[in-house]
Amino acid sequence: MAQKRPNVIVFFTDQQRWDTTGLHGNPLDLTPNFDRLALAGADVHTSITCQPVCGPARACLQTGLYATESGCYRNDIPLPSESRTLAHYFDDAGYDTAYIGKWHLSDEGAGPVSKAQRGGYDYWLASNILEFTSDAYDMVMYDGDGVAHKLPGYRVDAQTDAMIRYINDHQDRPFFLFSSFIEPHHQNHRDDFPAPPGYAERYRGRWLPPDLAALGGSSHQHLAGYLGMIKRLDEALGRLVDALISLGMLEDTIIVFTSDHGNHFKTRNAEYKRSCHDASVRVPTMLYGGPFTGGGRISQLVSLIDLPPTLLDAAGIPVPERMSGRSILPLIRGQAEDWPHEVFIQMSESQLGRAIRSKRWKYAVTAPDKHGWNDASSDHYVESELYDLLADPEELHNRAGLETHRAVCDVLRSRLIRRMIEANEAEPVIEPAPLIPGSGQLKVDIEEGWL
């Protein structure tokens, strides 16, 4: 008898910072289930989104293509009808496919999504923009016929119940289940982070990330509710694992946990994301089960664009050459010789920008003569930010324009241009940042350890 292929479950959160997990040093015990699974599986310790805004990040994760390659470079752009998604690849391999939660890849409004715009998923219980069709205790999603269903309970719990029902009903064939939560994203219509009763109170005034301690933003108002939402998400992850254990399915299932982007609490621009900073682009990611069991901590930088080929590879499905990322399974096997030294980030809407992040440096550029909503790319950029993450992990001191760091910028500029070309963008001109007078007393040594 042929060996049964593993079930694959994606537990996808929205706007979750990397430093909310215990594995990243958070002191509040918010994520014991995430931490336990990551320790038993693979902890992608430095996981970076390739596009820090909802729709484009989702397009990257569904297609394995950069946002400008799929055309979904900002919100409110549907996946092109010819797109090949994870659902198509898993379906071709004999999997049942299901999508539950927030989609944000349709242009048909906030609620129902037509079959033509569902990316090939078979089972459907979702809203295009879930934050517009639901609230913390008013969870409404739409089935494959476009019929509205109000699910009882706190929104995280209601969606988790739907996941467990699906799993219970699909024990006979391998399935690929993608569940996209809205939490811990804010509730848009009132700019609030609605945790369950009593949860925000647990965390008020107890912890503040260093970047928010320095910059403030809206964190004093909103951080406690945000953390309460994350606590409930982790409890839901634990419930999911309990259900798999009770059904005898845990050993046959791969669980992937990640998020679309982080949350800088209005410290870097007028809202919560769409910037190059780690608070906006670094996310928690772990993989459990199958080939990830005992994978340990992955120290290399991994992009969200690497997860689609990783999921296919882990399920024994050939990875299409057209995908822009690469499977991380070689990293788990200790084969990291040719792994890239940096990850590539595209930014839209609030700006038209590009960035790369290495272990030590963050280098970003913007297109001053383009509009972040109307334009997907540019042939002309100007250096906007350079951060030394070794000396300044909170990214409080922008070194772009310092004569001392000109050589660093020159090397990073060439690397960024190379990554843009690899993403099928035209080779741009990147103009140096205006020189800051009197900034050339010391030079940064880039000969060793500068990455």
VOGU-3710 file (C-alpha; in Angstrom, 3 decimals, decimal comma):
1> maqkrpnviv> 0,000/0,000/0,000  1,339/3,439/-0,931  2,192/5,622/2,026  -0,487/8,230/2,750  0,682/11,727/2,034  0,622/14,060/5,036  -2,234/16,435/5,682  -1,068/20,048/5,616  -2,623/22,796/7,750  -1,628/26,464/7,485
11> fftdqqrwdt> -2,473/28,454/10,630  -2,158/32,003/9,296  -2,483/35,054/11,537  -2,764/38,698/10,514  -0,414/41,454/11,646  1,470/39,465/14,311  4,877/40,700/15,447  7,706/38,193/15,760  8,522/39,214/19,336  5,152/38,070/20,697
21> tglhgnpldl> 6,400/34,471/21,013  8,292/32,930/23,899  10,935/31,588/21,515  11,761/35,181/20,634  12,092/36,201/24,262  8,606/37,439/25,072  8,233/37,212/28,884  4,419/36,936/29,087  3,905/33,246/28,206  1,594/34,231/25,358
31> tpnfdrlala> 2,444/31,345/23,038  3,196/28,072/24,889  1,629/25,994/22,106  3,517/27,761/19,321  6,742/27,470/21,315  6,251/23,767/22,051  5,514/22,893/18,422  8,429/24,968/17,164  10,814/23,292/19,604  9,622/19,854/18,479
41> gadvhtsitc> 9,612/20,869/14,818  11,418/23,696/13,028  11,748/27,233/14,372  12,257/29,671/11,496  13,836/32,174/13,808  14,252/35,085/11,407  11,214/34,983/9,134  10,570/38,030/6,952  7,501/38,831/4,881  8,139/39,757/1,265
51> qpvcgparac> 5,320/42,347/1,272  4,122/44,017/4,516  0,462/44,501/3,602  -2,461/42,055/3,638  -3,468/41,308/0,048  -0,023/41,250/-1,559  1,420/39,026/1,182  -1,456/36,599/0,636  -0,882/36,605/-3,108  2,782/35,752/-2,536
61> lqtglyates> 1,882/32,894/-0,215  -0,773/31,465/-2,540  1,238/31,653/-5,762  4,885/31,516/-4,711  5,467/34,648/-6,798  6,479/38,117/-5,725  3,608/40,587/-5,636  4,745/42,385/-8,772  5,028/39,038/-10,590  1,438/38,030/-9,821
71> gcyrndiplp> 0,194/41,601/-10,348  -1,280/41,777/-6,825  1,105/44,484/-5,646  -1,481/46,231/-3,393  -4,827/45,485/-1,768  -8,019/45,164/-3,833  -6,395/43,429/-6,790  -7,738/39,904/-7,420  -5,525/37,003/-8,332  -5,342/36,783/-12,127
81> sesrtlahyf> -7,635/34,077/-13,483  -4,678/32,127/-14,862  -2,887/32,015/-11,497  -1,679/28,661/-10,222  -2,027/28,530/-6,444  -1,183/26,095/-3,683  -4,740/24,795/-3,992  -4,169/23,838/-7,618  -0,885/22,069/-6,909  -2,290/20,135/-3,942
91> ddagydtayi> -5,456/19,268/-5,871  -3,389/17,901/-8,762  -1,580/15,678/-6,246  -4,838/14,159/-5,017  -5,499/16,368/-2,012  -8,801/17,811/-0,864  -8,342/21,562/-0,468  -10,092/23,985/1,883  -9,961/27,659/2,706  -11,409/29,128/5,914
101> gkwhlsdega> -11,189/32,770/7,048  -9,942/35,955/5,416  -9,129/35,888/1,673  -8,460/39,503/0,590  -7,698/38,528/-3,017  -10,994/39,442/-4,670  -12,385/42,678/-6,085  -16,025/41,654/-5,535  -16,578/43,365/-2,191  -15,985/42,469/1,444
111> gpvskaqrgg> -18,147/39,353/1,716  -18,789/36,442/-0,690  -16,171/35,446/-3,243  -17,178/33,895/-6,556  -15,742/30,526/-7,491  -13,685/32,165/-10,222  -11,792/34,255/-7,655  -11,212/31,588/-4,963  -7,816/30,460/-6,177  -8,923/26,895/-6,900
121> ydywlasnil> -9,982/25,885/-3,381  -12,652/23,197/-3,199  -14,188/23,712/0,263  -14,894/27,369/1,061  -15,955/29,182/4,232  -14,547/32,689/4,107  -15,004/36,412/3,620  -12,950/38,438/1,237  -12,241/41,101/3,885  -13,172/39,424/7,143
131> eftsdaydmv> -12,683/42,522/9,283  -15,495/44,194/7,309  -18,022/41,337/7,635  -17,367/40,395/11,255  -16,477/41,635/14,710  -15,042/39,960/17,783  -18,392/38,375/18,703  -20,168/38,677/15,370  -18,391/36,185/13,119  -19,914/36,006/9,633
141> mydgdgvahk> -18,399/34,082/6,728  -19,763/32,779/3,410  -19,858/29,252/2,050  -19,209/28,052/-1,481  -22,720/29,075/-2,538  -22,272/32,604/-1,189  -24,608/31,955/1,764  -23,791/33,852/4,950  -23,132/31,846/8,115  -22,928/33,419/11,547
151> lpgyrvdaqt> -20,642/31,289/13,692  -21,120/31,491/17,491  -18,408/32,471/19,926  -15,366/34,695/19,935  -14,129/35,047/16,366  -10,909/33,052/16,850  -12,832/30,231/18,498  -15,564/30,213/15,861  -13,004/29,865/13,076  -11,136/27,156/14,975
161> damiryindh> -14,414/25,258/15,430  -14,886/25,411/11,654  -11,376/24,028/11,117  -12,001/21,140/13,511  -15,321/20,311/11,831  -13,599/20,169/8,469  -10,805/17,948/9,777  -13,281/15,602/11,443  -15,184/15,260/8,161  -12,056/14,674/6,041
171> qdrpfflfss> -10,188/11,795/7,624  -10,115/9,456/4,627  -8,083/11,494/2,095  -5,125/13,830/2,543  -6,174/17,453/2,755  -4,607/20,894/2,475  -6,379/23,306/4,832  -5,493/26,984/4,784  -7,038/28,904/7,693  -6,496/32,666/7,641
181> fiephhqnhr> -7,400/34,402/10,912  -8,005/38,134/11,138  -6,530/38,318/14,645  -4,486/40,102/15,941  -5,343/42,706/13,252  -7,246/45,731/14,514  -10,994/46,089/14,004  -10,958/48,764/11,302  -14,206/50,599/11,864  -13,213/51,615/15,407
191> ddfpappgya> -9,406/51,223/15,324  -9,399/48,799/18,246  -7,914/45,414/19,145  -10,848/43,486/20,669  -9,523/40,698/22,875  -11,917/38,414/24,779  -13,182/39,806/28,117  -10,426/39,861/30,711  -7,587/39,122/28,287  -6,357/42,672/27,725
201> eryrgrwlpp> -6,356/43,247/31,475  -3,822/40,425/31,916  -1,207/42,256/29,883  -1,800/45,962/30,433  1,402/47,689/31,486  3,413/44,472/31,775  5,697/44,585/28,729  6,640/46,970/25,948  8,937/46,082/23,041  12,036/48,309/22,910
211> dlaalggssh> 11,069/50,005/19,644  7,630/50,916/21,030  9,139/52,027/24,331  11,264/54,478/22,365  8,701/55,612/19,804  5,309/55,195/21,504  2,783/55,379/18,716  -0,547/53,881/19,722  1,005/51,041/21,712  0,011/52,348/25,147
221> qhlagylgmi> -3,603/52,356/24,019  -3,672/49,139/21,995  -0,873/46,756/22,952  -2,750/44,993/25,790  -5,694/44,081/23,569  -3,324/43,005/20,806  -1,494/40,663/23,177  -4,792/39,300/24,485  -5,804/38,397/20,940  -2,502/36,580/20,433
231> krldealgrl> -3,025/34,612/23,638  -6,406/33,410/22,371  -4,871/32,493/19,001  -2,316/30,328/20,748  -5,045/28,651/22,769  -6,814/27,942/19,478  -3,631/26,376/18,124  -3,616/24,125/21,179  -7,255/23,154/20,546  -6,398/22,280/16,966
241> vdalislgml> -3,581/19,998/18,108  -5,894/18,400/20,708  -8,421/17,632/17,967  -5,761/16,048/15,780  -4,567/13,905/18,702  -8,103/12,768/19,514  -8,660/11,748/15,886  -5,333/9,953/15,641  -4,192/12,346/12,922  -1,385/14,378/14,480
251> edtiivftsd> 1,394/12,085/13,268  0,069/12,335/9,712  -0,241/16,128/9,677  2,122/19,026/8,989  1,234/22,291/10,748  2,614/25,586/9,522  2,180/28,771/11,565  3,060/32,164/10,114  1,706/35,685/9,605  1,420/38,115/6,709
261> hgnhfktrna> 3,284/40,992/8,396  3,894/42,626/11,762  2,620/45,727/13,546  4,575/48,891/14,358  1,632/50,643/16,090  1,772/53,865/14,081  5,423/54,548/14,915  6,832/54,458/11,380  3,922/55,932/9,429  0,279/56,805/10,083
271> eykrschdas> -0,908/53,182/10,446  0,417/49,748/11,376  2,534/48,255/8,569  3,769/49,116/5,053  7,308/49,935/6,183  10,681/48,203/5,996  11,222/47,954/9,761  11,354/44,609/11,544  8,263/45,570/13,559  6,475/45,590/10,206
281> vrvptmlygg> 8,207/42,783/8,273  9,432/40,190/10,792  6,895/37,491/11,698  6,759/34,311/13,807  7,062/31,133/11,733  7,266/27,491/12,739  6,695/24,161/10,978  5,769/20,958/12,773  5,402/17,355/11,668  6,644/15,302/8,735
291> pftgggrisq> 10,179/16,257/7,665  10,181/19,189/10,096  10,172/16,977/13,195  13,373/17,677/15,099  14,378/20,320/12,571  15,578/22,675/15,294  16,277/26,366/14,946  16,880/27,609/11,418  19,367/30,458/11,684  19,282/31,534/8,034
301> lvslidlppt> 16,929/34,310/6,936  13,756/32,895/5,391  11,184/34,824/3,368  7,438/34,270/3,183  8,066/33,580/-0,506  9,976/30,439/0,547  6,962/28,836/2,239  4,959/27,782/-0,871  7,809/25,648/-2,293  8,509/24,364/1,226
311> lldaagipvp> 4,918/23,143/1,668  4,913/21,380/-1,698  8,321/19,846/-1,074  7,253/18,559/2,357  4,198/16,892/0,807  6,258/15,232/-1,917  4,816/17,460/-4,657  7,248/18,776/-7,316  8,056/22,451/-6,867  7,326/24,490/-10,018
321> ermsgrsilp> 10,376/26,214/-11,455  8,404/29,435/-11,806  8,123/29,884/-8,020  10,381/32,672/-6,791  11,311/31,159/-3,426  13,000/27,919/-2,483  12,192/25,078/-0,109  13,782/25,287/3,331  14,075/21,491/3,638  17,761/21,635/2,612
331> lirgqaedwp> 18,364/23,974/5,571  16,930/21,355/7,899  19,238/18,769/6,317  22,250/21,042/6,832  22,609/21,914/3,157  22,793/25,691/3,329  25,854/26,455/1,231  24,041/28,467/-1,451  21,273/29,969/0,695  20,927/33,741/0,075
341> hevfiqmses> 22,478/36,123/2,596  19,524/38,507/2,461  15,766/38,603/1,871  13,990/40,915/-0,550  11,010/43,089/0,420  8,593/44,995/-1,812  6,491/47,804/-0,302  3,380/49,494/-1,692  0,399/51,730/-0,874  1,955/54,135/1,656
351> qlgrairskr> 5,074/54,237/-0,517  6,583/52,557/-3,522  9,675/51,035/-1,967  12,096/48,147/-1,987  14,390/46,782/0,714  16,731/43,979/1,596  17,495/42,640/5,054  20,609/40,688/5,932  21,593/39,490/9,383  23,240/42,825/10,094
361> wkyavtapdk> 21,837/45,413/7,672  18,505/46,804/6,521  18,702/48,858/3,326  15,645/50,534/1,808  14,848/52,774/-1,148  11,747/54,664/-2,263  10,493/56,006/-5,596  9,788/59,712/-4,975  8,060/60,301/-8,306  5,683/57,332/-8,057
371> hgwndassdh> 2,486/56,654/-6,109  2,413/53,619/-3,813  -1,197/52,788/-4,714  -1,168/53,485/-8,438  2,304/52,260/-9,406  3,692/48,747/-9,074  7,339/49,568/-9,754  9,738/52,276/-10,875  12,956/52,715/-12,804  14,211/55,328/-10,328
381> yveselydll> 14,634/55,073/-6,557  16,422/57,053/-3,867  18,063/55,563/-0,786  15,842/56,218/2,209  16,999/54,039/5,103  20,006/52,101/6,349  19,992/50,409/9,740  22,802/48,551/11,457  20,830/45,785/13,151  23,834/44,699/15,192
391> adpeelhnra> 24,301/48,079/16,842  20,693/49,269/16,524  18,232/46,327/16,575  15,306/48,678/17,254  16,097/50,615/14,040  16,068/53,990/15,735  19,093/55,519/13,953  18,887/55,841/10,179  22,415/55,796/8,740  21,469/56,548/5,140
401> glethravcd> 23,431/59,600/4,033  26,342/59,061/6,432  29,674/59,209/4,630  30,964/56,571/7,056  28,453/54,088/5,609  28,765/54,931/1,923  30,666/51,744/1,112  28,037/49,663/2,886  25,271/51,306/0,868  27,158/50,746/-2,368
411> vlrsrlirrm> 27,390/46,999/-1,767  23,802/46,725/-0,561  22,572/48,752/-3,523  24,097/46,265/-5,956  22,574/43,379/-4,014  19,140/45,020/-4,003  19,275/45,636/-7,757  20,217/42,001/-8,295  17,264/40,829/-6,199  14,897/43,136/-8,097
421> ieaneaepvi> 16,070/41,722/-11,408  15,641/38,168/-10,069  12,040/39,123/-9,225  11,573/40,082/-12,899  11,672/43,815/-12,271  13,512/46,098/-14,678  16,977/47,171/-13,563  16,503/50,526/-11,815  18,710/53,487/-11,080  19,130/53,933/-7,316
431> epaplipgsg> 20,252/57,388/-6,321  22,386/57,764/-3,164  20,847/59,453/-0,159  21,858/63,101/0,235  25,161/63,268/2,086  24,986/64,445/5,688  27,775/67,036/6,182  30,501/66,175/8,667  29,631/62,489/8,799  32,885/61,031/7,516
441> qlkvdieegw> 35,212/60,827/10,498  35,131/57,016/10,823  34,663/54,348/8,210  32,681/51,140/8,676  34,856/48,087/7,976  32,984/45,940/5,456  35,776/43,468/4,877  34,708/40,940/7,490  31,540/40,220/9,390  29,662/43,088/7,792
451> l> 26,751/40,968/6,589
//
